[in-house]
Every structure is written in structure tokens, then in C-alpha cells.
């Protein structure tokens, strides 16, 4: 039987809402996309072909624009955006294209059905806490199907985030406590380091990082925020709480050479114009993924390392390791792990966590 794959981070609904048809193949989507858009990697046929049984499917709301008080500035209310994205997954379920997983029993039933029908199971993840307008709204989102919350993207009303360092706010502490009481899993990806330790102090329930790599290998630069990755101490803190970390497969999070190559290529074009002999960007391969996996596994064990690809979350084929052409190729990631750890890396570790952390 094919080893089921679980991807801990996919921004699918947002891509549907910008016009991508998830019933097509990735190649068909690419043919119809604007040339400047990152090349599509994820559609329902690609996930089915690749053996992806479950995906943590985001309701993504993030901004890099802030007012004088540090509050995020959004073109439309973030909670409305998140609800529109939630409707995408509900529509898939109503049409028999996917199953939304809410409980342990749902997970068990889905995995049994998946063996024959290969339909995608969806666990709803909020990425960017501003879509939760106040902590007292958390039960409404839980009732709507949310099972994982990442309070940060950049700074939110709850915490500091990527490129916006800072502490957990009073509302953030209330949110963490509310998540613990409801049994919502805490996603530490994107959260600022000070906010991370404040959240640990506040006492989250289950804590994971859906799509984060090792800061010791990619400390960050001009484009890649240095706080975007996890320090060894943060990795160990997640492991001590029996969490799981998903490897993100974005080249910029895999090697600092990629960012340097990108900046050099852009500067060459600006200064000299397009040149056929310009130095190409370095090729990023699964060996770069292996380096992060081995670093984190040395700290917390292979049984706590998984996949959180972040495919199509602002990146595409040209921004991912050369071996990977679409989500259908995710099984190749198994090659970076020792043989006895491969099934866990591909999906077993996420499935174990869900079987323990989802409500009964």
C-alpha cells in the first residue's frame, strides 16, 4: 500500500480565490496563469497523484503594512477574507472532492476511505491571527472547523511575527489560554522569538511548527527575515512538548546561497541588462532539505520531523528544490531520512499528532 503523505501547510483556498482551478493539473493551471505568477504546484489531481492523504489547509490572512499604532492594515476585514477561504473547503466537501477532518473519529474514518478513493482530507489551519478579531471569537472559529491556529504571519494583535519582533500581547496570552481550553493546536511558524517564549510561558496545549526550518543553517538576510526560522532552543522546546515540525520546501529557507544568488541576478539585470552569460542562481536540491532535517532530528528525533511544504504560498516550481515539479513529487522527500524514519516523515508523524491532539 502507498505510504500516505501529510502536508502540514498548503495555502489552497487563497489560490482558488485568485482564480486557480483546482480541478486541473498543475501544468494546465500554469498555462493559464499570468507569466509573473509563481508556477503552480498544487491542485487536487496533483495531490491525489502524489498520495497526499491529508493537508493542513490554511485560512491565510497576513499584511506587511501597519498603521502608526502598529496595527495591521488590510484592504478588507481579515475575518471576512478567512471566512471566504473557509467556504472554499466547505464547497469541496459538499461536492465530494475532499473531507474536512474535525475529530479523531473523522481522521480514522477518512484514512480508511482514503485507501480506496484517494480523496484529500483537510485540517483547517488559521495562519495570521488577525482573522480572529478577539479571543472571545475563538469558540466560533472552533465550531466552524478550525483545529490549528498560527497567531502570527507578521505582527498581529496577538504577537510579534516575521520581521516585526515583539512580545505576546495581553490579547495574545488570552488567545493562547483559550486555544488550550478548546484543544486547538498552536502553530509557532512565523511567530517572533520573544512571542514564542511568552506563549510557552502562557502554557499552550499542543504546539507544532507547520512550516519552519533551522535558523542555524539559514539565519536570514535582506529578503528572508532572520526570525522566520527556529533556533535550536525553540526546536527543542517544541520537541519537549511532543510537537512536530514541518520542513518548508522554499529555497530561500533552505540555503542562504539562494538569496545571495537571487540578489546577484537581479542586480546584474538592473546594472547590465539581461545577459545570457549572467551567473545563474544556485541549484537547491533535496540535500539542502536533508541538512535541516538532520539538524532538527539531532535535537528532537526523526519522529518529530514532517513536511510542511508551503507550496504555492508565494512560491512555485522555480523556488523549490530541483527534484520537485509539483505536489505529486512529495514522496521524493522520503529520500532525505533514514529508511526506518521515512514513513513517519512523509505522513506518520503528523497523523500520530492529529490522532492525539484532535478532539474525540
SESEKOL-695152 format. One record per residue (C-alpha): residue in three letters; x, y, z; residue number from 1. Coordinates in steps of 0.02 Angstrom, whole numbers, padded with zeros to 5 digits. Layout:
BEGIN
@type ALA | c1 X | c2 Y | c3 Z | seq NUM .
...
This chain:
BEGIN
@type UNK | c1 00000 | c2 00000 | c3 00000 | seq 1 .
@type UNK | c1 00060 | c2 00175 | c3 -00039 | seq 2 .
@type UNK | c1 00127 | c2 00271 | c3 00111 | seq 3 .
@type UNK | c1 00003 | c2 00411 | c3 00148 | seq 4 .
@type UNK | c1 00079 | c2 00584 | c3 00140 | seq 5 .
@type UNK | c1 00027 | c2 00728 | c3 00252 | seq 6 .
@type UNK | c1 00074 | c2 00906 | c3 00204 | seq 7 .
@type UNK | c1 00071 | c2 01019 | c3 00356 | seq 8 .
@type UNK | c1 00049 | c2 01182 | c3 00262 | seq 9 .
@type UNK | c1 -00042 | c2 01221 | c3 00099 | seq 10 .
@type UNK | c1 -00120 | c2 01389 | c3 00052 | seq 11 .
@type UNK | c1 -00252 | c2 01315 | c3 -00061 | seq 12 .
@type UNK | c1 -00410 | c2 01419 | c3 -00036 | seq 13 .
@type UNK | c1 -00320 | c2 01583 | c3 -00065 | seq 14 .
@type UNK | c1 -00260 | c2 01519 | c3 -00233 | seq 15 .
@type UNK | c1 -00435 | c2 01465 | c3 -00281 | seq 16 .
@type UNK | c1 -00498 | c2 01639 | c3 -00241 | seq 17 .
@type UNK | c1 -00371 | c2 01720 | c3 -00358 | seq 18 .
@type UNK | c1 -00436 | c2 01611 | c3 -00499 | seq 19 .
@type UNK | c1 -00341 | c2 01447 | c3 -00498 | seq 20 .
@type UNK | c1 -00447 | c2 01296 | c3 -00546 | seq 21 .
@type UNK | c1 -00401 | c2 01156 | c3 -00426 | seq 22 .
@type UNK | c1 -00487 | c2 01027 | c3 -00536 | seq 23 .
@type UNK | c1 -00349 | c2 01047 | c3 -00666 | seq 24 .
@type UNK | c1 -00172 | c2 00980 | c3 -00667 | seq 25 .
@type UNK | c1 -00031 | c2 01096 | c3 -00615 | seq 26 .
@type UNK | c1 00028 | c2 01107 | c3 -00795 | seq 27 .
@type UNK | c1 -00145 | c2 01161 | c3 -00853 | seq 28 .
@type UNK | c1 -00152 | c2 01295 | c3 -00718 | seq 29 .
@type UNK | c1 00020 | c2 01359 | c3 -00765 | seq 30 .
@type UNK | c1 -00034 | c2 01376 | c3 -00946 | seq 31 .
@type UNK | c1 -00175 | c2 01494 | c3 -00896 | seq 32 .
@type UNK | c1 -00086 | c2 01592 | c3 -00759 | seq 33 .
@type UNK | c1 -00007 | c2 01764 | c3 -00786 | seq 34 .
@type UNK | c1 00179 | c2 01741 | c3 -00828 | seq 35 .
@type UNK | c1 00237 | c2 01834 | c3 -00672 | seq 36 .
@type UNK | c1 00142 | c2 01720 | c3 -00552 | seq 37 .
@type UNK | c1 00245 | c2 01582 | c3 -00468 | seq 38 .
@type UNK | c1 00221 | c2 01420 | c3 -00563 | seq 39 .
@type UNK | c1 00080 | c2 01315 | c3 -00489 | seq 40 .
@type UNK | c1 00124 | c2 01157 | c3 -00393 | seq 41 .
@type UNK | c1 -00037 | c2 01109 | c3 -00305 | seq 42 .
@type UNK | c1 -00208 | c2 01057 | c3 -00368 | seq 43 .
@type UNK | c1 -00323 | c2 00916 | c3 -00314 | seq 44 .
@type UNK | c1 -00264 | c2 00799 | c3 -00455 | seq 45 .
@type UNK | c1 -00082 | c2 00831 | c3 -00409 | seq 46 .
@type UNK | c1 -00115 | c2 00792 | c3 -00226 | seq 47 .
@type UNK | c1 -00208 | c2 00633 | c3 -00273 | seq 48 .
@type UNK | c1 -00071 | c2 00579 | c3 -00392 | seq 49 .
@type UNK | c1 00059 | c2 00609 | c3 -00259 | seq 50 .
@type UNK | c1 -00030 | c2 00510 | c3 -00124 | seq 51 .
@type UNK | c1 -00066 | c2 00658 | c3 -00011 | seq 52 .
@type UNK | c1 -00196 | c2 00595 | c3 00110 | seq 53 .
@type UNK | c1 -00210 | c2 00748 | c3 00224 | seq 54 .
@type UNK | c1 -00164 | c2 00931 | c3 00210 | seq 55 .
@type UNK | c1 -00166 | c2 01067 | c3 00341 | seq 56 .
@type UNK | c1 -00263 | c2 01191 | c3 00236 | seq 57 .
@type UNK | c1 -00241 | c2 01374 | c3 00278 | seq 58 .
@type UNK | c1 -00356 | c2 01519 | c3 00304 | seq 59 .
@type UNK | c1 -00214 | c2 01641 | c3 00269 | seq 60 .
@type UNK | c1 -00227 | c2 01824 | c3 00318 | seq 61 .
@type UNK | c1 -00066 | c2 01925 | c3 00326 | seq 62 .
@type UNK | c1 -00004 | c2 02101 | c3 00296 | seq 63 .
@type UNK | c1 00161 | c2 02193 | c3 00287 | seq 64 .
@type UNK | c1 00076 | c2 02362 | c3 00310 | seq 65 .
@type UNK | c1 00046 | c2 02438 | c3 00481 | seq 66 .
@type UNK | c1 -00026 | c2 02599 | c3 00550 | seq 67 .
@type UNK | c1 00059 | c2 02717 | c3 00674 | seq 68 .
@type UNK | c1 -00001 | c2 02609 | c3 00820 | seq 69 .
@type UNK | c1 00070 | c2 02451 | c3 00745 | seq 70 .
@type UNK | c1 -00097 | c2 02379 | c3 00694 | seq 71 .
@type UNK | c1 -00108 | c2 02283 | c3 00532 | seq 72 .
@type UNK | c1 -00187 | c2 02373 | c3 00385 | seq 73 .
@type UNK | c1 -00296 | c2 02262 | c3 00275 | seq 74 .
@type UNK | c1 -00389 | c2 02303 | c3 00114 | seq 75 .
@type UNK | c1 -00540 | c2 02206 | c3 00177 | seq 76 .
@type UNK | c1 -00582 | c2 02144 | c3 00353 | seq 77 .
@type UNK | c1 -00470 | c2 01994 | c3 00388 | seq 78 .
@type UNK | c1 -00609 | c2 01891 | c3 00465 | seq 79 .
@type UNK | c1 -00711 | c2 01909 | c3 00305 | seq 80 .
@type UNK | c1 -00564 | c2 01852 | c3 00199 | seq 81 .
@type UNK | c1 -00540 | c2 01699 | c3 00310 | seq 82 .
@type UNK | c1 -00724 | c2 01653 | c3 00301 | seq 83 .
@type UNK | c1 -00720 | c2 01661 | c3 00110 | seq 84 .
@type UNK | c1 -00573 | c2 01541 | c3 00112 | seq 85 .
@type UNK | c1 -00663 | c2 01425 | c3 00232 | seq 86 .
@type UNK | c1 -00809 | c2 01420 | c3 00109 | seq 87 .
@type UNK | c1 -00691 | c2 01350 | c3 -00023 | seq 88 .
@type UNK | c1 -00652 | c2 01197 | c3 00082 | seq 89 .
@type UNK | c1 -00834 | c2 01177 | c3 00129 | seq 90 .
@type UNK | c1 -00879 | c2 01183 | c3 -00056 | seq 91 .
@type UNK | c1 -00753 | c2 01046 | c3 -00092 | seq 92 .
@type UNK | c1 -00829 | c2 00938 | c3 00043 | seq 93 .
@type UNK | c1 -01007 | c2 00968 | c3 -00017 | seq 94 .
@type UNK | c1 -00955 | c2 00914 | c3 -00192 | seq 95 .
@type UNK | c1 -00863 | c2 00759 | c3 -00132 | seq 96 .
@type UNK | c1 -00691 | c2 00825 | c3 -00179 | seq 97 .
@type UNK | c1 -00620 | c2 00824 | c3 -00002 | seq 98 .
@type UNK | c1 -00663 | c2 00785 | c3 00178 | seq 99 .
@type UNK | c1 -00645 | c2 00909 | c3 00321 | seq 100 .
@type UNK | c1 -00571 | c2 00823 | c3 00474 | seq 101 .
@type UNK | c1 -00635 | c2 00884 | c3 00643 | seq 102 .
@type UNK | c1 -00611 | c2 00740 | c3 00764 | seq 103 .
@type UNK | c1 -00508 | c2 00584 | c3 00796 | seq 104 .
@type UNK | c1 -00652 | c2 00479 | c3 00730 | seq 105 .
@type UNK | c1 -00656 | c2 00586 | c3 00572 | seq 106 .
@type UNK | c1 -00471 | c2 00554 | c3 00547 | seq 107 .
@type UNK | c1 -00489 | c2 00367 | c3 00569 | seq 108 .
@type UNK | c1 -00638 | c2 00359 | c3 00450 | seq 109 .
@type UNK | c1 -00551 | c2 00467 | c3 00322 | seq 110 .
@type UNK | c1 -00393 | c2 00363 | c3 00319 | seq 111 .
@type UNK | c1 -00492 | c2 00204 | c3 00293 | seq 112 .
@type UNK | c1 -00587 | c2 00282 | c3 00147 | seq 113 .
@type UNK | c1 -00429 | c2 00360 | c3 00076 | seq 114 .
@type UNK | c1 -00354 | c2 00188 | c3 00045 | seq 115 .
@type UNK | c1 -00481 | c2 00165 | c3 -00095 | seq 116 .
@type UNK | c1 -00542 | c2 00337 | c3 -00151 | seq 117 .
@type UNK | c1 -00386 | c2 00446 | c3 -00127 | seq 118 .
@type UNK | c1 -00490 | c2 00599 | c3 -00081 | seq 119 .
@type UNK | c1 -00399 | c2 00735 | c3 00013 | seq 120 .
@type UNK | c1 -00427 | c2 00757 | c3 00200 | seq 121 .
@type UNK | c1 -00422 | c2 00937 | c3 00258 | seq 122 .
@type UNK | c1 -00374 | c2 01001 | c3 00431 | seq 123 .
@type UNK | c1 -00415 | c2 01187 | c3 00442 | seq 124 .
@type UNK | c1 -00272 | c2 01300 | c3 00496 | seq 125 .
@type UNK | c1 -00282 | c2 01487 | c3 00528 | seq 126 .
@type UNK | c1 -00120 | c2 01572 | c3 00476 | seq 127 .
@type UNK | c1 -00116 | c2 01751 | c3 00540 | seq 128 .
@type UNK | c1 -00215 | c2 01781 | c3 00698 | seq 129 .
@type UNK | c1 -00293 | c2 01946 | c3 00645 | seq 130 .
@type UNK | c1 -00434 | c2 01847 | c3 00563 | seq 131 .
@type UNK | c1 -00487 | c2 01808 | c3 00743 | seq 132 .
@type UNK | c1 -00545 | c2 01983 | c3 00788 | seq 133 .
@type UNK | c1 -00540 | c2 01949 | c3 00976 | seq 134 .
@type UNK | c1 -00504 | c2 01799 | c3 01087 | seq 135 .
@type UNK | c1 -00688 | c2 01780 | c3 01130 | seq 136 .
@type UNK | c1 -00720 | c2 01737 | c3 00946 | seq 137 .
@type UNK | c1 -00610 | c2 01583 | c3 00959 | seq 138 .
@type UNK | c1 -00754 | c2 01464 | c3 01001 | seq 139 .
@type UNK | c1 -00845 | c2 01521 | c3 00844 | seq 140 .
@type UNK | c1 -00694 | c2 01476 | c3 00737 | seq 141 .
@type UNK | c1 -00679 | c2 01309 | c3 00827 | seq 142 .
@type UNK | c1 -00862 | c2 01272 | c3 00791 | seq 143 .
@type UNK | c1 -00831 | c2 01321 | c3 00610 | seq 144 .
@type UNK | c1 -00697 | c2 01186 | c3 00597 | seq 145 .
@type UNK | c1 -00531 | c2 01268 | c3 00640 | seq 146 .
@type UNK | c1 -00415 | c2 01147 | c3 00730 | seq 147 .
@type UNK | c1 -00246 | c2 01236 | c3 00716 | seq 148 .
@type UNK | c1 -00205 | c2 01421 | c3 00740 | seq 149 .
@type UNK | c1 -00043 | c2 01510 | c3 00698 | seq 150 .
@type UNK | c1 -00063 | c2 01680 | c3 00783 | seq 151 .
@type UNK | c1 00072 | c2 01762 | c3 00677 | seq 152 .
@type UNK | c1 00118 | c2 01795 | c3 00498 | seq 153 .
@type UNK | c1 00198 | c2 01961 | c3 00525 | seq 154 .
@type UNK | c1 00143 | c2 02062 | c3 00677 | seq 155 .
@type UNK | c1 -00037 | c2 02036 | c3 00732 | seq 156 .
@type UNK | c1 -00143 | c2 02098 | c3 00876 | seq 157 .
@type UNK | c1 -00083 | c2 01945 | c3 00969 | seq 158 .
@type UNK | c1 00105 | c2 01939 | c3 00945 | seq 159 .
@type UNK | c1 00260 | c2 01988 | c3 00851 | seq 160 .
@type UNK | c1 00295 | c2 01898 | c3 00689 | seq 161 .
@type UNK | c1 00411 | c2 01888 | c3 00540 | seq 162 .
@type UNK | c1 00515 | c2 02047 | c3 00526 | seq 163 .
@type UNK | c1 00412 | c2 02126 | c3 00667 | seq 164 .
@type UNK | c1 00489 | c2 02069 | c3 00833 | seq 165 .
@type UNK | c1 00395 | c2 02091 | c3 00994 | seq 166 .
@type UNK | c1 00309 | c2 02007 | c3 01140 | seq 167 .
@type UNK | c1 00145 | c2 01916 | c3 01158 | seq 168 .
@type UNK | c1 00012 | c2 02047 | c3 01194 | seq 169 .
@type UNK | c1 -00118 | c2 02035 | c3 01332 | seq 170 .
@type UNK | c1 -00242 | c2 01978 | c3 01199 | seq 171 .
@type UNK | c1 -00112 | c2 01853 | c3 01139 | seq 172 .
@type UNK | c1 -00098 | c2 01774 | c3 01310 | seq 173 .
@type UNK | c1 -00288 | c2 01763 | c3 01318 | seq 174 .
@type UNK | c1 -00288 | c2 01681 | c3 01146 | seq 175 .
@type UNK | c1 -00159 | c2 01551 | c3 01197 | seq 176 .
@type UNK | c1 -00259 | c2 01508 | c3 01353 | seq 177 .
@type UNK | c1 -00419 | c2 01496 | c3 01250 | seq 178 .
@type UNK | c1 -00336 | c2 01381 | c3 01124 | seq 179 .
@type UNK | c1 -00277 | c2 01268 | c3 01264 | seq 180 .
@type UNK | c1 -00451 | c2 01258 | c3 01339 | seq 181 .
@type UNK | c1 -00531 | c2 01216 | c3 01171 | seq 182 .
@type UNK | c1 -00395 | c2 01095 | c3 01117 | seq 183 .
@type UNK | c1 -00340 | c2 01199 | c3 00968 | seq 184 .
@type UNK | c1 -00161 | c2 01160 | c3 00913 | seq 185 .
@type UNK | c1 -00038 | c2 01306 | c3 00923 | seq 186 .
@type UNK | c1 00065 | c2 01336 | c3 00765 | seq 187 .
@type UNK | c1 00229 | c2 01426 | c3 00804 | seq 188 .
@type UNK | c1 00280 | c2 01458 | c3 00623 | seq 189 .
@type UNK | c1 00307 | c2 01644 | c3 00588 | seq 190 .
@type UNK | c1 00297 | c2 01694 | c3 00771 | seq 191 .
@type UNK | c1 00431 | c2 01813 | c3 00837 | seq 192 .
@type UNK | c1 00554 | c2 01734 | c3 00957 | seq 193 .
@type UNK | c1 00502 | c2 01839 | c3 01108 | seq 194 .
@type UNK | c1 00320 | c2 01799 | c3 01074 | seq 195 .
@type UNK | c1 00364 | c2 01614 | c3 01058 | seq 196 .
@type UNK | c1 00439 | c2 01608 | c3 01233 | seq 197 .
@type UNK | c1 00295 | c2 01711 | c3 01302 | seq 198 .
@type UNK | c1 00174 | c2 01585 | c3 01227 | seq 199 .
@type UNK | c1 00271 | c2 01441 | c3 01304 | seq 200 .
@type UNK | c1 00257 | c2 01531 | c3 01471 | seq 201 .
@type UNK | c1 00070 | c2 01555 | c3 01446 | seq 202 .
@type UNK | c1 00053 | c2 01367 | c3 01426 | seq 203 .
@type UNK | c1 -00011 | c2 01315 | c3 01255 | seq 204 .
@type UNK | c1 -00086 | c2 01143 | c3 01235 | seq 205 .
@type UNK | c1 -00007 | c2 01050 | c3 01090 | seq 206 .
@type UNK | c1 00123 | c2 01155 | c3 00998 | seq 207 .
@type UNK | c1 00190 | c2 01125 | c3 00823 | seq 208 .
@type UNK | c1 00275 | c2 01222 | c3 00684 | seq 209 .
@type UNK | c1 00186 | c2 01182 | c3 00522 | seq 210 .
@type UNK | c1 00319 | c2 01254 | c3 00405 | seq 211 .
@type UNK | c1 00485 | c2 01306 | c3 00481 | seq 212 .
@type UNK | c1 00668 | c2 01262 | c3 00459 | seq 213 .
@type UNK | c1 00827 | c2 01281 | c3 00562 | seq 214 .
@type UNK | c1 00893 | c2 01457 | c3 00592 | seq 215 .
@type UNK | c1 01066 | c2 01384 | c3 00625 | seq 216 .
@type UNK | c1 01075 | c2 01343 | c3 00438 | seq 217 .
@type UNK | c1 00979 | c2 01492 | c3 00366 | seq 218 .
@type UNK | c1 00999 | c2 01639 | c3 00486 | seq 219 .
@type UNK | c1 00908 | c2 01758 | c3 00369 | seq 220 .
@type UNK | c1 00958 | c2 01904 | c3 00262 | seq 221 .
@type UNK | c1 00891 | c2 02052 | c3 00165 | seq 222 .
@type UNK | c1 00741 | c2 01959 | c3 00095 | seq 223 .
@type UNK | c1 00725 | c2 01814 | c3 00216 | seq 224 .
@type UNK | c1 00686 | c2 01879 | c3 00390 | seq 225 .
@type UNK | c1 00809 | c2 01811 | c3 00517 | seq 226 .
@type UNK | c1 00669 | c2 01774 | c3 00640 | seq 227 .
@type UNK | c1 00573 | c2 01669 | c3 00515 | seq 228 .
@type UNK | c1 00666 | c2 01509 | c3 00560 | seq 229 .
@type UNK | c1 00676 | c2 01416 | c3 00725 | seq 230 .
@type UNK | c1 00827 | c2 01424 | c3 00840 | seq 231 .
@type UNK | c1 00892 | c2 01262 | c3 00913 | seq 232 .
@type UNK | c1 00815 | c2 01311 | c3 01080 | seq 233 .
@type UNK | c1 00644 | c2 01338 | c3 01000 | seq 234 .
@type UNK | c1 00657 | c2 01172 | c3 00910 | seq 235 .
@type UNK | c1 00698 | c2 01085 | c3 01074 | seq 236 .
@type UNK | c1 00553 | c2 01171 | c3 01162 | seq 237 .
@type UNK | c1 00431 | c2 01106 | c3 01032 | seq 238 .
@type UNK | c1 00506 | c2 00932 | c3 01046 | seq 239 .
@type UNK | c1 00495 | c2 00931 | c3 01235 | seq 240 .
@type UNK | c1 00308 | c2 00962 | c3 01217 | seq 241 .
@type UNK | c1 00292 | c2 00816 | c3 01095 | seq 242 .
@type UNK | c1 00265 | c2 00931 | c3 00948 | seq 243 .
@type UNK | c1 00306 | c2 00904 | c3 00765 | seq 244 .
@type UNK | c1 00395 | c2 01021 | c3 00644 | seq 245 .
@type UNK | c1 00357 | c2 01027 | c3 00458 | seq 246 .
@type UNK | c1 00502 | c2 01056 | c3 00339 | seq 247 .
@type UNK | c1 00462 | c2 01201 | c3 00223 | seq 248 .
@type UNK | c1 00525 | c2 01172 | c3 00045 | seq 249 .
@type UNK | c1 00557 | c2 01353 | c3 -00008 | seq 250 .
@type UNK | c1 00733 | c2 01377 | c3 -00074 | seq 251 .
@type UNK | c1 00756 | c2 01538 | c3 00024 | seq 252 .
@type UNK | c1 00725 | c2 01442 | c3 00185 | seq 253 .
@type UNK | c1 00843 | c2 01301 | c3 00136 | seq 254 .
@type UNK | c1 01007 | c2 01388 | c3 00097 | seq 255 .
@type UNK | c1 01069 | c2 01568 | c3 00114 | seq 256 .
@type UNK | c1 01156 | c2 01548 | c3 -00054 | seq 257 .
@type UNK | c1 00988 | c2 01554 | c3 -00142 | seq 258 .
@type UNK | c1 00950 | c2 01729 | c3 -00081 | seq 259 .
@type UNK | c1 01126 | c2 01786 | c3 -00124 | seq 260 .
@type UNK | c1 01108 | c2 01714 | c3 -00298 | seq 261 .
@type UNK | c1 00939 | c2 01796 | c3 -00321 | seq 262 .
@type UNK | c1 01002 | c2 01968 | c3 -00267 | seq 263 .
@type UNK | c1 01154 | c2 01950 | c3 -00380 | seq 264 .
@type UNK | c1 01047 | c2 01901 | c3 -00528 | seq 265 .
@type UNK | c1 00930 | c2 02049 | c3 -00502 | seq 266 .
@type UNK | c1 01073 | c2 02172 | c3 -00483 | seq 267 .
@type UNK | c1 01155 | c2 02105 | c3 -00641 | seq 268 .
@type UNK | c1 00996 | c2 02133 | c3 -00740 | seq 269 .
@type UNK | c1 00972 | c2 02308 | c3 -00667 | seq 270 .
@type UNK | c1 01151 | c2 02363 | c3 -00698 | seq 271 .
@type UNK | c1 01191 | c2 02273 | c3 -00859 | seq 272 .
@type UNK | c1 01025 | c2 02217 | c3 -00931 | seq 273 .
@type UNK | c1 00979 | c2 02036 | c3 -00971 | seq 274 .
@type UNK | c1 01134 | c2 01935 | c3 -01013 | seq 275 .
@type UNK | c1 01140 | c2 01755 | c3 -01070 | seq 276 .
@type UNK | c1 01306 | c2 01732 | c3 -00978 | seq 277 .
@type UNK | c1 01244 | c2 01802 | c3 -00811 | seq 278 .
@type UNK | c1 01283 | c2 01690 | c3 -00664 | seq 279 .
@type UNK | c1 01133 | c2 01576 | c3 -00630 | seq 280 .
@type UNK | c1 01056 | c2 01553 | c3 -00460 | seq 281 .
@type UNK | c1 01123 | c2 01401 | c3 -00370 | seq 282 .
@type UNK | c1 01027 | c2 01240 | c3 -00386 | seq 283 .
@type UNK | c1 00940 | c2 01194 | c3 -00224 | seq 284 .
@type UNK | c1 00914 | c2 01008 | c3 -00201 | seq 285 .
@type UNK | c1 00844 | c2 00886 | c3 -00076 | seq 286 .
@type UNK | c1 01017 | c2 00880 | c3 00002 | seq 287 .
@type UNK | c1 00981 | c2 01054 | c3 00070 | seq 288 .
@type UNK | c1 00818 | c2 00988 | c3 00144 | seq 289 .
@type UNK | c1 00915 | c2 00844 | c3 00221 | seq 290 .
@type UNK | c1 01030 | c2 00965 | c3 00311 | seq 291 .
@type UNK | c1 00884 | c2 01046 | c3 00401 | seq 292 .
@type UNK | c1 00800 | c2 00880 | c3 00438 | seq 293 .
@type UNK | c1 00958 | c2 00806 | c3 00511 | seq 294 .
@type UNK | c1 00991 | c2 00961 | c3 00616 | seq 295 .
@type UNK | c1 00817 | c2 00957 | c3 00691 | seq 296 .
@type UNK | c1 00813 | c2 00768 | c3 00710 | seq 297 .
@type UNK | c1 00977 | c2 00776 | c3 00807 | seq 298 .
@type UNK | c1 00887 | c2 00888 | c3 00931 | seq 299 .
@type UNK | c1 00714 | c2 00809 | c3 00943 | seq 300 .
@type UNK | c1 00715 | c2 00646 | c3 00845 | seq 301 .
@type UNK | c1 00655 | c2 00594 | c3 00673 | seq 302 .
@type UNK | c1 00485 | c2 00550 | c3 00746 | seq 303 .
@type UNK | c1 00451 | c2 00738 | c3 00764 | seq 304 .
@type UNK | c1 00502 | c2 00791 | c3 00588 | seq 305 .
@type UNK | c1 00374 | c2 00801 | c3 00447 | seq 306 .
@type UNK | c1 00330 | c2 00900 | c3 00290 | seq 307 .
@type UNK | c1 00253 | c2 01074 | c3 00282 | seq 308 .
@type UNK | c1 00293 | c2 01116 | c3 00102 | seq 309 .
@type UNK | c1 00209 | c2 01287 | c3 00087 | seq 310 .
@type UNK | c1 00194 | c2 01253 | c3 -00100 | seq 311 .
@type UNK | c1 00105 | c2 01395 | c3 -00191 | seq 312 .
@type UNK | c1 00116 | c2 01505 | c3 -00037 | seq 313 .
@type UNK | c1 00203 | c2 01640 | c3 -00137 | seq 314 .
@type UNK | c1 00325 | c2 01515 | c3 -00213 | seq 315 .
@type UNK | c1 00319 | c2 01395 | c3 -00358 | seq 316 .
@type UNK | c1 00423 | c2 01272 | c3 -00458 | seq 317 .
@type UNK | c1 00567 | c2 01394 | c3 -00481 | seq 318 .
@type UNK | c1 00580 | c2 01423 | c3 -00294 | seq 319 .
@type UNK | c1 00585 | c2 01241 | c3 -00238 | seq 320 .
@type UNK | c1 00715 | c2 01102 | c3 -00245 | seq 321 .
@type UNK | c1 00754 | c2 01047 | c3 -00422 | seq 322 .
@type UNK | c1 00689 | c2 00870 | c3 -00396 | seq 323 .
@type UNK | c1 00513 | c2 00931 | c3 -00357 | seq 324 .
@type UNK | c1 00398 | c2 00981 | c3 -00501 | seq 325 .
@type UNK | c1 00231 | c2 00979 | c3 -00409 | seq 326 .
@type UNK | c1 00145 | c2 00909 | c3 -00255 | seq 327 .
@type UNK | c1 00141 | c2 00743 | c3 -00346 | seq 328 .
@type UNK | c1 00328 | c2 00727 | c3 -00311 | seq 329 .
@type UNK | c1 00320 | c2 00746 | c3 -00121 | seq 330 .
@type UNK | c1 00361 | c2 00562 | c3 -00094 | seq 331 .
@type UNK | c1 00539 | c2 00601 | c3 -00151 | seq 332 .
@type UNK | c1 00566 | c2 00693 | c3 00014 | seq 333 .
@type UNK | c1 00575 | c2 00522 | c3 00097 | seq 334 .
@type UNK | c1 00750 | c2 00501 | c3 00025 | seq 335 .
@type UNK | c1 00822 | c2 00626 | c3 00150 | seq 336 .
@type UNK | c1 00780 | c2 00516 | c3 00301 | seq 337 .
@type UNK | c1 00848 | c2 00352 | c3 00365 | seq 338 .
@type UNK | c1 00744 | c2 00206 | c3 00298 | seq 339 .
@type UNK | c1 00657 | c2 00175 | c3 00463 | seq 340 .
@type UNK | c1 00605 | c2 00359 | c3 00477 | seq 341 .
@type UNK | c1 00535 | c2 00383 | c3 00301 | seq 342 .
@type UNK | c1 00354 | c2 00336 | c3 00330 | seq 343 .
@type UNK | c1 00347 | c2 00449 | c3 00482 | seq 344 .
@type UNK | c1 00424 | c2 00594 | c3 00389 | seq 345 .
@type UNK | c1 00302 | c2 00578 | c3 00243 | seq 346 .
@type UNK | c1 00146 | c2 00571 | c3 00350 | seq 347 .
@type UNK | c1 00152 | c2 00458 | c3 00500 | seq 348 .
@type UNK | c1 00217 | c2 00589 | c3 00620 | seq 349 .
@type UNK | c1 00081 | c2 00714 | c3 00578 | seq 350 .
@type UNK | c1 -00051 | c2 00576 | c3 00585 | seq 351 .
@type UNK | c1 00010 | c2 00524 | c3 00758 | seq 352 .
@type UNK | c1 -00001 | c2 00702 | c3 00820 | seq 353 .
@type UNK | c1 -00176 | c2 00726 | c3 00749 | seq 354 .
@type UNK | c1 -00235 | c2 00562 | c3 00825 | seq 355 .
@type UNK | c1 -00179 | c2 00627 | c3 00995 | seq 356 .
@type UNK | c1 -00224 | c2 00811 | c3 00981 | seq 357 .
@type UNK | c1 -00390 | c2 00817 | c3 00889 | seq 358 .
@type UNK | c1 -00548 | c2 00815 | c3 00995 | seq 359 .
@type UNK | c1 -00637 | c2 00650 | c3 01021 | seq 360 .
